[in-house]
């Protein structure tokens, strides 16, 4: 069970990282893959964004989410 949870965390981390890259390259894209990335990551990032506002126009919520996922992943090793 722990391996499945760890794998899910790794997959979600990759999806989150992909969303970050896409936000730099094509921030306003309507491509279905980009929309999937946004739908998959926004439920996690929005609560973080409410707590941690953008500093100087930079959104640090993905970094916080990745850090939290890494910490959670260590619990399931």
C-alpha positions as CSV (number, residue, x, y, z in Angstrom):
1,X,0.0,0.0,0.0
2,X,2.8,2.4,0.9
3,X,4.4,1.8,-2.5
4,X,1.2,2.8,-4.3
5,X,0.8,6.0,-2.3
6,X,4.5,6.8,-2.9
7,X,4.0,6.2,-6.7
8,X,0.9,8.4,-6.7
9,X,2.8,11.2,-5.0
10,X,5.6,10.9,-7.6
11,X,3.1,10.9,-10.5
12,X,1.3,14.0,-9.0
13,X,4.7,15.7,-8.5
14,X,5.5,15.2,-12.2
15,X,2.1,16.6,-13.2
16,X,2.7,19.6,-11.0
17,X,6.1,20.1,-12.4
18,X,4.6,19.9,-15.9
19,X,2.0,22.5,-15.0
20,X,4.8,24.8,-13.9
21,X,6.7,24.4,-17.1
22,X,3.6,25.0,-19.2
23,X,2.7,28.1,-17.2
24,X,6.1,29.6,-18.3
25,X,5.9,28.5,-21.9
26,X,2.3,28.8,-22.8
27,X,0.4,30.4,-19.9
28,X,-2.8,31.1,-21.8
29,X,-3.0,27.9,-23.9
30,X,-6.3,26.2,-24.4
31,X,-4.8,22.9,-25.4
32,X,-6.6,19.9,-23.8
33,X,-3.4,18.7,-22.2
34,X,-2.8,22.1,-20.6
35,X,-6.4,22.2,-19.4
36,X,-5.9,18.7,-17.9
37,X,-2.8,20.0,-16.0
38,X,-4.7,23.0,-14.6
39,X,-7.7,20.9,-13.6
40,X,-5.3,18.4,-11.9
41,X,-3.2,21.0,-10.0
42,X,-5.6,23.9,-9.2
43,X,-7.4,22.1,-6.3
44,X,-4.1,21.7,-4.5
45,X,-2.6,25.1,-5.5
46,X,-5.6,27.3,-4.8
47,X,-5.6,26.8,-1.0
48,X,-1.9,27.5,-0.9
49,X,-2.3,30.6,-3.0
50,X,-4.9,31.9,-0.6
51,X,-2.5,31.5,2.3
52,X,0.7,32.5,0.4
53,X,0.1,35.4,-2.0
54,X,2.3,35.9,-5.0
55,X,5.5,37.9,-4.2
56,X,6.6,40.3,-6.9
57,X,4.3,38.5,-9.4
58,X,5.9,35.1,-8.7
59,X,3.6,32.3,-7.6
60,X,5.4,30.2,-5.0
61,X,2.5,27.8,-4.5
62,X,3.9,25.0,-6.7
63,X,7.1,25.1,-4.8
64,X,5.3,24.8,-1.5
65,X,3.1,22.0,-2.9
66,X,6.1,20.1,-4.2
67,X,7.8,20.5,-0.8
68,X,4.8,19.2,1.0
69,X,4.5,16.3,-1.4
70,X,8.1,15.4,-0.9
71,X,7.6,15.4,2.9
72,X,4.5,13.3,2.5
73,X,6.4,10.9,0.2
74,X,9.1,10.3,2.9
75,X,6.4,9.1,5.2
76,X,5.5,6.3,2.8
77,X,9.0,5.0,1.9
